[in-house]
Amino acid sequence: MTRTEVLIASAEANSAHNYHPLPVVVATADGAWMTDVEGRRFLDLLAGYSALNFGHRNRRLIDAARAQLERVTLTSRAFHHDRFAEFCAQLAELCGMEMVLPMNTGAEAVESAVKTARKWGYKVKGVLDGMAKIVVASDNFHGRTTTIISFSTDPEARADFGPYTPGFEIVPYGDLTAMREAVTENTVAVLLEPIQGEAGVLVPPAGYLAGVRELTRERNVLFIADEIQSGLGRTGRTFACEHEGVVPDMYVLGKALGGGVVPVSAVVSSAEVLGVFRPGEHGSTFGGNPLACAVAIEVIAMLRSGEFQARSAELGEHLHRELAVLRDTGRVTQVRGRGLWAGIDIAPAYGTGREVSEKLMDRGVLVKDTHGATIRIAPPLVISKEDLDWGLAQLRAVLGV
Ligand SMILES: *Cc1c(COP(=O)(O)O)cnc(C)c1O
């Protein structure tokens, strides 16, 4: 057996089978490239589902982490530490908001947003206790906790995990009329991904996000944008909501906020909304720890320059031009996305998403399939144009173009 086979067999024997990874075992990584235990190199066109927007082991982020490792890494929120204020102030400023609630993973941040919205509903909006409703979209992906999968429409994510948390209303994504009908006086929030990542990079119809903004403002309902995957440069802007000139009431951030180094997530909102919490009502041992803050402060500084957003916009235009050519060959039935982010539906005659992903792996390119026919391309924003073109050439070769 090869070293790869030994390690995969051992992992399968000793870990829950809640993933179906491609058969590659990564040992090291740098920028847009990973090297496996056999010394083979792979171009990373997934970037940890956007957790690696700044590439693997980005120099600035590793330096920030290393410097913090030499000072203090964890205090818990029982005490203040000297990176916390800076992190919160800078993240609030980047978002054009006032307050930050730091957590670790995306799912925790979504849970925190749900709790925030409910509390705001009872304390500020005046909804009767226990009656709060949150409107969500079909085909959403907001994480894996019992409450979050309660409002998933994906049978794989939900089945056998009940009983489910009540208080959510599901409407078709992109359907403003359905949303308008679902909102009642008990609705405290609408929770949406401005572009649905896991669903296959689904971009809603033009005007949808602006329409949701108008509706939620009219009805005194919080608009919560889950920008965990779409935010922080991925679509060519800091936030995907910006493409429709929309500012939500609350951003939920994660993934790239931790720079591919540590898990960092946050809810960012106004003082009116996040001001509802009192000591002891919510928390996290690791949320806002010094190491997380140090890395995130550097991430925010990098985003403030705008260079990564500009790069994503520019290379993204190139990517989508090339993918449109591929679509015209009939090998691909649909391409969606914005910036350096694309969902590509493979025509059935040319293989499933999984088969295409495996063939790309054999050619040194790593992507991940989703929902059968789709592959998702989300390279690190630091990828060079040459590497991106090489990756696209491999995709054309796999599809026989
Ligand atoms: C990944 C993701 C989450 C969950 O984040 P975890 O860190 O895996 O818990 C939530 N929402 C969206 C849109 C995501 O892409």
Ligand as a Chemical Component Dictionary entry (heavy atoms), coordinates in Angstrom:
data_LIG
# 
_chem_comp.id                   LIG 
_chem_comp.type                 NON-POLYMER 
_chem_comp.pdbx_formal_charge   0 
_chem_comp.three_letter_code    LIG 
# 
loop_
_chem_comp_atom.comp_id 
_chem_comp_atom.atom_id 
_chem_comp_atom.alt_atom_id 
_chem_comp_atom.type_symbol 
_chem_comp_atom.charge 
_chem_comp_atom.model_Cartn_x 
_chem_comp_atom.model_Cartn_y 
_chem_comp_atom.model_Cartn_z 
_chem_comp_atom.pdbx_ordinal 
LIG C1 C1 C 0 -19.488 27.297 6.007  1  
LIG C2 C2 C 0 -20.724 28.057 6.224  2  
LIG C3 C3 C 0 -21.341 28.082 7.488  3  
LIG C4 C4 C 0 -20.878 27.236 8.648  4  
LIG O1 O1 O 0 -19.575 27.525 9.040  5  
LIG P1 P1 P 0 -18.779 26.469 9.960  6  
LIG O2 O2 O 0 -17.516 27.208 10.322 7  
LIG O3 O3 O 0 -18.515 25.266 9.103  8  
LIG O4 O4 O 0 -19.631 26.155 11.123 9  
LIG C5 C5 C 0 -22.465 28.880 7.631  10 
LIG N1 N1 N 0 -22.948 29.605 6.617  11 
LIG C6 C6 C 0 -22.389 29.601 5.392  12 
LIG C7 C7 C 0 -22.965 30.450 4.306  13 
LIG C8 C8 C 0 -21.269 28.807 5.146  14 
LIG O5 O5 O 0 -20.732 28.777 3.926  15 
# 
loop_
_chem_comp_bond.comp_id 
_chem_comp_bond.atom_id_1 
_chem_comp_bond.atom_id_2 
_chem_comp_bond.value_order 
_chem_comp_bond.pdbx_ordinal 
LIG C1 C2 SING 1  
LIG C2 C3 SING 2  
LIG C2 C8 DOUB 3  
LIG C3 C4 SING 4  
LIG C3 C5 DOUB 5  
LIG C4 O1 SING 6  
LIG O1 P1 SING 7  
LIG P1 O2 DOUB 8  
LIG P1 O3 SING 9  
LIG P1 O4 SING 10 
LIG C5 N1 SING 11 
LIG N1 C6 DOUB 12 
LIG C6 C7 SING 13 
LIG C6 C8 SING 14 
LIG C8 O5 SING 15 
# 
